[in-house]
Amino acid sequence: MAQAALHAQRRNKAAKIARQKYLYLMLLPAVVLVFIFSYVPLAGWIIAFIQFRPGFDLLPAQWTGLREFANFFTQGNDYVYLLRNTLAMNIGALITNLLSAFLFALLLNEIRNRYFGKLVQTVTFFPFFVSWVIIYSFSSALFASSAGAVNETLVGWGLIEEGVNFMGDPKYAWLFMIGLGAWKYLGYNSVIFISSIASIPAEYYEAAEIDGAGRFRKVWHITVPGMVPTLIVLLILNSGWILNSNFEQFYLFTNTTNWEKMEVLDIYIYKYGLQLLNYPYATAVGILKTFISLALIVGVNALSKKATGKAIF
């Protein structure tokens, strides 16, 4: 009986795959691209373990082992401010982006005029498609210390005596980057939460209304709990990107006055790999970042599973 059930289960699985064969074929190009551009380059990790020199064969190179990995922690204190900057801005951005999108989707869902709600959603989604180069140009026009529109307005109104250097003063660097990221990704992230709201059965609201629940109680007891699972999944997925920063964003906004608070791991790897041409060291730092990110997502997933019972694996 057990073998017959096992064979039946296998036949059902094979039949299901046969029915969905076109879906698998549609996924095939994406799988091939991910394999080519994400997994094949992993062979280059060997550079971190050898005395690599461009233009020479890899195999005869001298084996250095874990020397470059140790150099990251023993030569100076680069890792201290790098991890400080990366974690501070990325964790701040993660919390700000998710919570702002969560609240925005909640408020947007309460707009009774459907066309106005769609207009607001479209306007907030637009910045997601604007490149960081354009955002940098707008930021310079608005927040430049001498000729920025914001500073000129504040000085003209007598609120401040001289312009504030938002883009150069290190004490504003973290908040400025987190704020720009929240503005850019608000519309995109809110779409995910709006989708989770749409999946809540309408019967829940009807039953609550029959029981005399008001608008606020329906939001608090039905909408918010229905959005929390999506929030947890996004938190788990994004935890693996805490050490990964948007290279274009930080490359554009980093300058000689704020670099101490702006240099993150991705900029550091770029500097040593493509500017100083220290390929083994840059590769070693990249490998460290990858394994720490993997550990983070596994740890957050385990913590979420233990605390809330919800996890992605």
URCOR-V364611 format. One record per residue. N is the residue number from 1. PHI is phi in whole degrees, 0 to 359 (* if undefined). NEAR is the number of other ideal C-beta (glycine too) atoms within 8 Angstrom. D_LAST is the distance of its C-alpha to the last C-alpha in Angstrom with 2 decimals. Layout:
n:N phi:PHI near:NEAR d_last:D_LAST
n:N phi:PHI near:NEAR d_last:D_LAST
This chain:
n:1 phi:* near:4 d_last:31.42
n:2 phi:296 near:5 d_last:28.08
n:3 phi:293 near:6 d_last:28.77
n:4 phi:296 near:7 d_last:29.93
n:5 phi:295 near:8 d_last:26.79
n:6 phi:295 near:8 d_last:24.70
n:7 phi:297 near:8 d_last:26.98
n:8 phi:295 near:8 d_last:26.77
n:9 phi:295 near:8 d_last:22.98
n:10 phi:294 near:8 d_last:23.26
n:11 phi:296 near:8 d_last:26.03
n:12 phi:296 near:8 d_last:24.12
n:13 phi:295 near:8 d_last:21.22
n:14 phi:296 near:8 d_last:23.89
n:15 phi:295 near:8 d_last:25.70
n:16 phi:295 near:8 d_last:22.70
n:17 phi:297 near:9 d_last:22.21
n:18 phi:296 near:7 d_last:25.98
n:19 phi:292 near:6 d_last:26.03
n:20 phi:256 near:8 d_last:23.46
n:21 phi:299 near:8 d_last:25.00
n:22 phi:289 near:6 d_last:26.31
n:23 phi:295 near:7 d_last:22.96
n:24 phi:295 near:9 d_last:21.77
n:25 phi:294 near:7 d_last:25.08
n:26 phi:292 near:7 d_last:24.58
n:27 phi:283 near:8 d_last:21.26
n:28 phi:304 near:8 d_last:22.99
n:29 phi:301 near:7 d_last:24.90
n:30 phi:295 near:7 d_last:21.90
n:31 phi:296 near:8 d_last:20.11
n:32 phi:296 near:8 d_last:23.45
n:33 phi:296 near:8 d_last:23.95
n:34 phi:297 near:9 d_last:20.61
n:35 phi:296 near:9 d_last:21.45
n:36 phi:291 near:8 d_last:25.00
n:37 phi:265 near:7 d_last:24.54
n:38 phi:246 near:8 d_last:21.29
n:39 phi:256 near:7 d_last:21.21
n:40 phi:300 near:8 d_last:24.94
n:41 phi:296 near:7 d_last:26.01
n:42 phi:298 near:7 d_last:23.98
n:43 phi:298 near:6 d_last:27.05
n:44 phi:288 near:7 d_last:28.93
n:45 phi:298 near:9 d_last:27.20
n:46 phi:299 near:8 d_last:30.02
n:47 phi:301 near:11 d_last:32.27
n:48 phi:290 near:13 d_last:30.93
n:49 phi:250 near:11 d_last:32.28
n:50 phi:228 near:12 d_last:35.71
n:51 phi:276 near:8 d_last:38.83
n:52 phi:280 near:10 d_last:38.15
n:53 phi:228 near:6 d_last:41.04
n:54 phi:301 near:6 d_last:40.92
n:55 phi:94 near:3 d_last:43.17
n:56 phi:247 near:8 d_last:43.01
n:57 phi:295 near:5 d_last:41.12
n:58 phi:286 near:9 d_last:37.90
n:59 phi:297 near:4 d_last:38.66
n:60 phi:287 near:5 d_last:41.98
n:61 phi:294 near:11 d_last:40.55
n:62 phi:289 near:5 d_last:40.65
n:63 phi:281 near:7 d_last:37.47
n:64 phi:250 near:10 d_last:36.60
n:65 phi:65 near:5 d_last:33.41
n:66 phi:264 near:7 d_last:31.59
n:67 phi:299 near:7 d_last:34.63
n:68 phi:292 near:13 d_last:33.28
n:69 phi:294 near:11 d_last:30.15
n:70 phi:293 near:8 d_last:32.53
n:71 phi:299 near:10 d_last:34.80
n:72 phi:298 near:13 d_last:32.28
n:73 phi:261 near:6 d_last:32.46
n:74 phi:253 near:5 d_last:36.08
n:75 phi:268 near:5 d_last:38.07
n:76 phi:74 near:3 d_last:38.73
n:77 phi:239 near:5 d_last:36.29
n:78 phi:303 near:9 d_last:34.65
n:79 phi:297 near:8 d_last:31.15
n:80 phi:292 near:7 d_last:32.04
n:81 phi:285 near:10 d_last:32.92
n:82 phi:295 near:12 d_last:30.39
n:83 phi:293 near:9 d_last:27.43
n:84 phi:299 near:8 d_last:29.27
n:85 phi:295 near:13 d_last:29.78
n:86 phi:297 near:13 d_last:26.37
n:87 phi:292 near:10 d_last:24.46
n:88 phi:299 near:9 d_last:27.04
n:89 phi:285 near:13 d_last:27.08
n:90 phi:285 near:14 d_last:23.44
n:91 phi:292 near:9 d_last:22.25
n:92 phi:299 near:10 d_last:25.22
n:93 phi:293 near:12 d_last:24.47
n:94 phi:298 near:13 d_last:20.83
n:95 phi:294 near:8 d_last:22.06
n:96 phi:296 near:12 d_last:25.15
n:97 phi:297 near:13 d_last:23.63
n:98 phi:290 near:13 d_last:20.99
n:99 phi:291 near:8 d_last:23.49
n:100 phi:295 near:11 d_last:26.36
n:101 phi:293 near:14 d_last:24.54
n:102 phi:299 near:11 d_last:23.38
n:103 phi:292 near:8 d_last:27.02
n:104 phi:295 near:12 d_last:28.52
n:105 phi:297 near:13 d_last:26.61
n:106 phi:297 near:14 d_last:27.62
n:107 phi:291 near:8 d_last:31.22
n:108 phi:297 near:12 d_last:31.29
n:109 phi:293 near:10 d_last:30.28
n:110 phi:273 near:8 d_last:33.29
n:111 phi:288 near:10 d_last:35.79
n:112 phi:282 near:4 d_last:38.00
n:113 phi:279 near:6 d_last:39.57
n:114 phi:298 near:7 d_last:37.13
n:115 phi:290 near:6 d_last:38.93
n:116 phi:294 near:8 d_last:39.02
n:117 phi:298 near:11 d_last:35.29
n:118 phi:295 near:8 d_last:34.66
n:119 phi:295 near:8 d_last:37.08
n:120 phi:298 near:10 d_last:35.37
n:121 phi:297 near:13 d_last:31.93
n:122 phi:293 near:8 d_last:33.50
n:123 phi:295 near:8 d_last:35.34
n:124 phi:285 near:11 d_last:32.33
n:125 phi:281 near:11 d_last:30.27
n:126 phi:303 near:9 d_last:33.08
n:127 phi:302 near:12 d_last:32.53
n:128 phi:299 near:9 d_last:29.17
n:129 phi:269 near:5 d_last:31.31
n:130 phi:274 near:8 d_last:33.82
n:131 phi:289 near:6 d_last:33.62
n:132 phi:293 near:9 d_last:33.72
n:133 phi:295 near:8 d_last:37.21
n:134 phi:293 near:8 d_last:38.51
n:135 phi:298 near:13 d_last:36.82
n:136 phi:297 near:10 d_last:38.51
n:137 phi:295 near:8 d_last:41.83
n:138 phi:296 near:8 d_last:41.49
n:139 phi:296 near:11 d_last:40.54
n:140 phi:296 near:10 d_last:43.60
n:141 phi:292 near:8 d_last:45.80
n:142 phi:270 near:9 d_last:44.59
n:143 phi:246 near:11 d_last:43.98
n:144 phi:302 near:11 d_last:46.36
n:145 phi:293 near:12 d_last:48.43
n:146 phi:259 near:6 d_last:51.81
n:147 phi:240 near:5 d_last:51.58
n:148 phi:290 near:14 d_last:48.35
n:149 phi:298 near:7 d_last:48.84
n:150 phi:294 near:9 d_last:47.07
n:151 phi:294 near:15 d_last:49.14
n:152 phi:297 near:10 d_last:52.33
n:153 phi:293 near:8 d_last:51.81
n:154 phi:295 near:11 d_last:51.14
n:155 phi:291 near:12 d_last:54.16
n:156 phi:297 near:6 d_last:56.28
n:157 phi:278 near:6 d_last:55.52
n:158 phi:78 near:4 d_last:56.40
n:159 phi:283 near:5 d_last:53.03
n:160 phi:224 near:8 d_last:52.75
n:161 phi:276 near:3 d_last:55.48
n:162 phi:218 near:6 d_last:53.66
n:163 phi:297 near:12 d_last:50.51
n:164 phi:267 near:10 d_last:47.19
n:165 phi:275 near:9 d_last:45.50
n:166 phi:298 near:11 d_last:41.97
n:167 phi:267 near:14 d_last:40.99
n:168 phi:235 near:8 d_last:42.63
n:169 phi:286 near:11 d_last:42.65
n:170 phi:302 near:9 d_last:39.80
n:171 phi:288 near:5 d_last:39.51
n:172 phi:259 near:11 d_last:38.41
n:173 phi:300 near:11 d_last:36.07
n:174 phi:296 near:11 d_last:32.72
n:175 phi:296 near:7 d_last:33.47
n:176 phi:294 near:12 d_last:34.88
n:177 phi:292 near:14 d_last:31.84
n:178 phi:295 near:12 d_last:29.41
n:179 phi:295 near:9 d_last:31.79
n:180 phi:297 near:11 d_last:32.15
n:181 phi:296 near:13 d_last:28.42
n:182 phi:297 near:12 d_last:28.05
n:183 phi:295 near:8 d_last:30.95
n:184 phi:291 near:10 d_last:29.71
n:185 phi:258 near:12 d_last:26.15
n:186 phi:301 near:14 d_last:27.02
n:187 phi:296 near:13 d_last:27.64
n:188 phi:296 near:9 d_last:24.64
n:189 phi:292 near:13 d_last:22.12
n:190 phi:292 near:14 d_last:24.08
n:191 phi:300 near:10 d_last:23.75
n:192 phi:296 near:11 d_last:20.03
n:193 phi:289 near:16 d_last:20.96
n:194 phi:297 near:12 d_last:23.96
n:195 phi:296 near:9 d_last:21.88
n:196 phi:292 near:12 d_last:19.85
n:197 phi:293 near:13 d_last:23.31
n:198 phi:295 near:6 d_last:24.61
n:199 phi:277 near:6 d_last:22.00
n:200 phi:286 near:11 d_last:23.37
n:201 phi:301 near:4 d_last:25.85
n:202 phi:294 near:6 d_last:29.44
n:203 phi:298 near:6 d_last:30.40
n:204 phi:298 near:9 d_last:28.85
n:205 phi:291 near:10 d_last:31.27
n:206 phi:295 near:8 d_last:34.13
n:207 phi:295 near:8 d_last:33.71
n:208 phi:295 near:12 d_last:33.56
n:209 phi:293 near:9 d_last:36.66
n:210 phi:297 near:6 d_last:38.49
n:211 phi:282 near:6 d_last:37.80
n:212 phi:92 near:5 d_last:39.40
n:213 phi:288 near:8 d_last:36.45
n:214 phi:276 near:6 d_last:37.43
n:215 phi:297 near:6 d_last:35.67
n:216 phi:295 near:6 d_last:34.20
n:217 phi:294 near:9 d_last:32.95
n:218 phi:294 near:13 d_last:31.23
n:219 phi:293 near:11 d_last:29.46
n:220 phi:289 near:8 d_last:28.52
n:221 phi:261 near:9 d_last:27.49
n:222 phi:239 near:12 d_last:26.02
n:223 phi:293 near:12 d_last:25.21
n:224 phi:299 near:10 d_last:23.63
n:225 phi:300 near:7 d_last:21.28
n:226 phi:288 near:11 d_last:20.33
n:227 phi:269 near:14 d_last:19.47
n:228 phi:301 near:8 d_last:17.52
n:229 phi:303 near:9 d_last:14.07
n:230 phi:294 near:11 d_last:14.65
n:231 phi:299 near:11 d_last:15.80
n:232 phi:294 near:11 d_last:12.75
n:233 phi:297 near:10 d_last:10.48
n:234 phi:295 near:11 d_last:13.33
n:235 phi:297 near:12 d_last:13.67
n:236 phi:295 near:13 d_last:10.25
n:237 phi:296 near:9 d_last:10.87
n:238 phi:283 near:10 d_last:14.47
n:239 phi:296 near:11 d_last:14.13
n:240 phi:287 near:9 d_last:13.72
n:241 phi:253 near:9 d_last:17.10
n:242 phi:297 near:13 d_last:19.00
n:243 phi:268 near:12 d_last:21.08
n:244 phi:257 near:9 d_last:21.66
n:245 phi:248 near:13 d_last:24.66
n:246 phi:289 near:7 d_last:26.42
n:247 phi:301 near:9 d_last:29.05
n:248 phi:300 near:9 d_last:31.57
n:249 phi:299 near:13 d_last:31.56
n:250 phi:284 near:15 d_last:32.24
n:251 phi:296 near:9 d_last:34.60
n:252 phi:284 near:9 d_last:36.75
n:253 phi:268 near:13 d_last:36.90
n:254 phi:278 near:10 d_last:37.42
n:255 phi:221 near:9 d_last:41.12
n:256 phi:291 near:3 d_last:43.50
n:257 phi:265 near:8 d_last:43.66
n:258 phi:242 near:13 d_last:40.00
n:259 phi:300 near:9 d_last:38.31
n:260 phi:296 near:7 d_last:37.79
n:261 phi:261 near:10 d_last:35.42
n:262 phi:251 near:15 d_last:34.01
n:263 phi:289 near:12 d_last:33.26
n:264 phi:245 near:13 d_last:29.52
n:265 phi:300 near:13 d_last:27.79
n:266 phi:295 near:10 d_last:27.87
n:267 phi:292 near:14 d_last:31.59
n:268 phi:297 near:12 d_last:32.24
n:269 phi:296 near:12 d_last:30.75
n:270 phi:298 near:12 d_last:32.82
n:271 phi:298 near:9 d_last:35.91
n:272 phi:283 near:11 d_last:35.81
n:273 phi:278 near:12 d_last:34.68
n:274 phi:252 near:6 d_last:36.82
n:275 phi:256 near:7 d_last:39.56
n:276 phi:269 near:6 d_last:40.31
n:277 phi:58 near:7 d_last:39.20
n:278 phi:264 near:8 d_last:37.57
n:279 phi:295 near:10 d_last:34.92
n:280 phi:300 near:14 d_last:33.75
n:281 phi:293 near:12 d_last:33.25
n:282 phi:297 near:13 d_last:31.45
n:283 phi:294 near:14 d_last:29.11
n:284 phi:297 near:13 d_last:28.41
n:285 phi:295 near:13 d_last:27.56
n:286 phi:296 near:10 d_last:25.21
n:287 phi:294 near:11 d_last:23.40
n:288 phi:302 near:10 d_last:23.18
n:289 phi:297 near:12 d_last:21.72
n:290 phi:295 near:8 d_last:19.02
n:291 phi:289 near:8 d_last:17.90
n:292 phi:293 near:9 d_last:18.17
n:293 phi:297 near:13 d_last:16.02
n:294 phi:297 near:9 d_last:13.27
n:295 phi:296 near:8 d_last:13.75
n:296 phi:296 near:12 d_last:13.77
n:297 phi:292 near:12 d_last:10.45
n:298 phi:293 near:8 d_last:8.85
n:299 phi:294 near:8 d_last:11.38
n:300 phi:294 near:11 d_last:11.05
n:301 phi:297 near:12 d_last:7.38
n:302 phi:295 near:9 d_last:8.71
n:303 phi:295 near:8 d_last:11.82
n:304 phi:295 near:13 d_last:10.66
n:305 phi:297 near:10 d_last:8.98
n:306 phi:285 near:5 d_last:12.34
n:307 phi:276 near:6 d_last:14.55
n:308 phi:242 near:6 d_last:13.61
n:309 phi:80 near:5 d_last:11.24
n:310 phi:246 near:8 d_last:9.07
n:311 phi:203 near:9 d_last:5.65
n:312 phi:260 near:6 d_last:3.81
n:313 phi:202 near:3 d_last:0.00
